[in-house]
Amino acid sequence: MRKSELPTKTCPTCQRPFAWRKKWERDWAHVKFCSDACRKGTPRGRPPTR
């Protein structure tokens, strides 16, 4: 399967599209965020709010 044929989702935190990864194979239906930083609410390029 080519990379362009992989399923994609949009991250609710940073609004960037991200593609399926092998490590998410079993949990793809439950994956919501593109990274741990977005999951924690501090995506790259945005300083943490205090």
N, C-alpha and C positions, 0 to 999 in steps of 0.2 A: 504494500500500500504506500502510495506517495504521500508526502507531507501535506500537499494541497488537498488530499482526499480525507484527511483525518477530521473527525468531528471537532467543532469549536464551540466555545461559550464566551460570554462577555463578563468580565469581572465587575461585580456591583460597586466596588470601592474605587478603582481607577478607570473603569469604563474601557479597558483595553481588551481586545480579543485574545484568547489563549487556546491552544490546541491540546488535544488528548496526549497523554504521556503514558508510557508503559507502566510506570509505578502506580498510576491511577486506574489501571485496568479493571480491578474489582470494584472500585468505588466511584467510577465516573459519574454515576447518577447523583451522587451526593457531593461532588466537588463543586464549590461555589466561587472560590477565590483563586487567583493566578499565583499567589505566593503567600508565604507566612506573614510577610510584612502587610499585605493587604488584608489578610485574615485578622491581624491585630489592629487594623485601622491606621497604619502608618506606611502608606505606599512610598516607594522610592521617589525622591525629589520633593517630598513634603515633610517638613520637620514635625516631630511629635508634639502634640498639643498638651500643655500642662496647666 
